[in-house]
């Protein structure tokens, strides 16, 4: 299972060469080592960013692909590399999982997301504001064509995502070739809906300020999960409230992050 890679949209716009070098060259090295040792099953962590500005929502796997930022382009290039690899070596079995927005933490509170420096993703930033590590949340863009003007995303609990990987691995035991799957809930939530849910879960009011859009961001993105439900027998089970609750539980148990 290949998870390695830089993954922040905004940072990729500022540091494109680092993203191309790390994400693409790292994958090429991995594939060469797999060939050398005859390891022929691969689950690859992709991203819904490869759909670019989707023609409509919910997004289906058959949609045309066009990334809008360097991060997404690295993922799209890697997908093409893996397709070429599968054609050249029919014994390869590859599942490409197009993630939406993983959030949450292990329900025990012992495992969670602890980004270095300033978080690039919404949820770590929100919970750091809630616990007092940061003053306020920066909401990038308040004039999208959505219900409240803020961006809409498909948020999926990390534990549901884990189960999706296990299902993909089981699928590869029985099927040859290469296949892509959306791993999302099929429901979109705006940034402010996330904030309001955290207000309820934490009992605190999360201060926020709406600022300019980030380069490379899109307005609305959420999945059509029918293919993964049909072929893998998988679907997301956790609610948005559970995602927020488990994220907060981890932060409360680890106020300074991992030591």
N, C-alpha and C positions, 0 to 999 in steps of 0.2 A: 504494500500500500504506500503510495508516493504522496506525501503531504508537504514535502519541503518546498519552500519558495517565499519570496517577498510578496506581500499581499495587499498593500495599502494603495488605493486608487490615487489619492492626492499626492502621496510621496512618489508614485511612479511617474507622475507628470513632471516632478521636480528632478528626479534621478532616473531617467529612462535607461541609460547605459547600464547602471547597476542592476536594474530589473532584467534586462535582456541577458546580461552576462550570467547572473545567478540562476534565474529560472530555466532558461533554455540550455545553457551549457551543463548545468547540474543534471537535467533530465537526460541529455545525450550521454553523459558519463554513466548514469544509472543504467540506461538501456544497453550500452556496450558491455557493462559488467554482467547484466542479466544474460545477454547472448553468450558471453564467455562461459558462464556457469550453467547454461541451459535452464534458466529460471524463466518460465513462459506464461505465468499468470500475473496480471498487474491490475490493480484498482487505482485509478488516477483521480486526484482531487482537482476538479476543474472549478468553474465559476460561471454564474449566470451573466457575468459581465460580457461574455462572448456573444450575447444576443444584441449588444449595442443598444440602439433605440428600437425596441421591438415594434413590429408592425401593429400588434394589438396585444392585449392581455386577456386571459392568462397565457403564458408563453409555453409553446410546445417544442419538443426536441427537434421537430422538422423545420423550424423557422430558420431563415437565412442568418448567417453569422457575420457580425461586423463589430469589432470592439471599438470603443470610443476613447481608450486611454492605453498607455504602455503596458500596464498590468494585464488588462484584458487581452491585448495583442500577444503577450508572451504565452498566455494560456491557450489562445487560439492557435498559435504556431505549434505549441506542444501537441495539441490535439491532432494537427495535420501530420506531425512527425510520427505519432503513434499509429495513425491510419496507414501511413506508408510502411511502417514496421510490420503491421499486421498483414499487409498485402505481400510483403517480401518473405514473410515467414508464417505460413498458415498455422503452425503449431501454437502461435501466440494466442492467448485469450485475454482480452482487455475490456474492462468496464470503466467508462468515463462518467464520473458523477459530477453533474453541474449543480453545485451548491447554490443556495440562496443566502440567507443571512443567519448563520448559526449564533445562538445566544444561549444563556442559561449556564448551569454548572451541574456537577454531580450532586444529587439530592443530599448527600452526607455533609456537604459544605467543605470537604477536604480537597477537592479538585475544582479549579476554576480558572478563569482567564486573568492573567496578571501581566499586562503589557509593559514593556520597558518604556520609560519616558512618558511623553504625552500620548494618550491613547488615540489611535486612528479610527477606531470603531465606536459606534454610538453607545452601546451598553456599558462597556468599562468606564467611559467618560461619565455617563449618568450616575453610576453607583459611586464613583469617586467624588462627584459633587454631593451626592446624598450623604456620604459619610464625612464630608468636610475637608477632603484632600484638595478639592478644587472649588473655585468660587462660584462658577456658573457654567452651564452648558452652552456651547456655541452650536446653533442650529443653522446648517448651511442651506440657505434658500427658503424663502417664504412665499414665493410667487409661482410655484409649480401649479399645473392644472389639476389640483387635487382638492379634496373636501375642505382642507384647512390651509392649503398653500405649501405644506411641507412634503418632502419626498415620501413615497410609499414603497415599502419593501415587504418581502415574504420572510418572516422571521421563523426559524425552526430551532427547537430545543436540541442542544448538543447530544443528548442521550438518544433522541430519535435519529439523529444523524449517524451515530455509532451503529445503531441497529440496521440502518440502510447499508452501511459498509459490509456488515456480516452477511446480509442478504445478497449483496453483489458478489461476494466471495463464493457463496453457495451456488449462485447462478453460473459462475465461471467453471465450477466443477463439472457442469453438465452441458455447457454450450461453448462452441468454438467461435473464433472471430472477435469482432470488436462491436461494442454497443454503448450507447449514451443514455443516461437517465437524468431527469430532473429530480433533485432532492429538495422539495419544498412542501409547504402545507397547502398551497392553493389559495391562501388568503393574504391580502395585503394590508399592512397597518402603516399609518403615517408616523412621522417622528413625534408629533405632539400626542398621538394616541399612546405611544410608548411612554412618554413622559407622564401622562395622566395615570397610566397603569402603575408606574413606579411610585407616584404620589400615594396611591392607595396602599401598595404593598409595604412601603417604608414608613408610612405615616408622616412623611415630610413633604414639603412643597419644593420641588426641584426648580431653582431659578434658571432661566434660560434667556438667551438673546439671539434673535434672528439676524444672521449676517449674510454676506454674498454667497451665491452658489459656489461649490468647488468645481474647478475645471474637470471635465470628464464624467461628472455625475449625470444621471438621467432622472426623470420625474417619477415614473411608476414601473415597478418590476415585481411580478409574482408569477408562480409556476402553475402549469397544468400538470398535476401529478398522476394522471390516468395511466400513462405508460408504465411507470415504476410500480404502480399498484397492480397492474395486470401481469407484468412479466416477473417481477420480484416478489409479489405478494406483500409489499411494504406500504405503509402509510403513516404519516405523523400522528402521534397520539396526544402529545402534551399541548395544553392551552397556553395562550399568551400570559395569563396570570401565573401559571406554573413556571414559565420561562423567567419572568421577572422575579418571582419569589425565590427561585433557586440561585439566580445571580446575586441577589441581595444577601441571601443566607451565606453564600461563600464570602462576600465582602465583610460581613459582620464578624465571621469567624477568623478572617484574615485581614484586619483593618490596615495593616502595613504591607499587604501582599505576602508572597512567599519569602521566607528569610533566606 
